[in-house]
Amino acid sequence: MIINVNKPSGMTSRDVVNILCRVFDTKKVGHTGTLDPIASGVLICCTHEDTKMVELLTSTDKEYEVEMKLGIKTDTGDITGTVIEEKSKDVDEESIKGCINNFIGSYLQEVPIYSAVKVNGKKLYEYARANEEVKLPKREVNIYSNLFLEKNNDLVKFRVLVSKGTYVRSLINDICQKLNTVGTMTNLIRTAQGPFKLEDSNTLEDIEKGNFSTIDKKCGMKD
């Protein structure tokens, strides 16, 4: 069984998997792309024999609606972290709009220190929590589309379509560098993963009640 889950903010992707394990009385549940606890939206999960589809579904492109706060940078890259740098937030809207709308293409993106990527067999966030220095790896990512949505004082919203492995927190950092400022993520919604859309997702409450739709192996919705 493959389910499009609308992950709420405030819980980990693993928390969602644990709930599905309980609901479907199985240990065979996997998700296809981690969402940070602060993030919400599309989390495609596979159960039982369909866990073999996880790797295939993980490779699909993802779309996000992003909100960032200008003028501060945190150690985690999002608003839950500790502020480590402050800079002017007085960047005009046209400059922000132009930078975001033109930030498209492939480039080498630095993986954030607060991530589960392993270096020398150790997860990066473990280095961060131990206050140990480590050289952050870079990965080639693709930004397929990037659209400025609005600016409200120091808060900026945009919608972006990216390849597998792209870190939005790193993208925010790279955009802000071009704007000669700093920023941090305040909200993140995954609006799509491949062909699967947020409007077709199931809440955990509905899944627990047995009122949900599933995805067939041809990537179409079914009851």
C-alpha positions, 0 to 999 in steps of 0.5 A: 500500500502506498499512501500520500500523507499530509505530515503536520508540522511539529513531528518527525517523519519517523513519528508518521511512520510509527503511527502508520505501523500502529494503524496497519499493525505492521513493522514494514512501513517506510517514507520516501523523503524526510521532512524536518519537524518544522515542515509539513505537507506531502510525505509518501509512505509505503507499507507491507510489500510496497516498501520496495517502492521507497527508493523509486519514489524517493528519486522524484522531484519535489515542490515546496512553498518556502517562508524565510526570515531575512536578517538572521542566520541560525545554526540549524538553518531554521527558526528553531535554532540559535541565532549565530549571525545578524545582518541588514534585512533592508533588501528591496522587493525587486532585488529579492524577486529578481534573485529568486526568480533567476535562481534556476539551474544545477549547482553544487550545494553544501549540505547543512551541518544539521542533517543525517548525511554521513561523513566518515560513518558519522551523521553530520548532526552528531558532529554539530551536537558534539561541537566537532569540526567537519568539512561539509560535503557538496552535492549537485542539485537542480533547481527547476523552477523558482517563483517569488510569491510575496514579501511582508516586512522581513518575511519572504515567501517563494515556491520552488521545484527541486531535484532529489537531495536538495536542502531548502535550508541551504538554498535559502542560505545561497539566495541570501548570499547573493542578496548580501544578507542572511536568512533562516527558514520559518516555514516549509510546506511540501506541496508536491512530490513527483505527480503526488499533490498536497490537495490529494494527501490524507491527514493522519486523523483520516487514516486512523479512522480508515477514511483515506485513499491510496496510490496504485503502483502505476502512480494513480489514485484509487479508493 
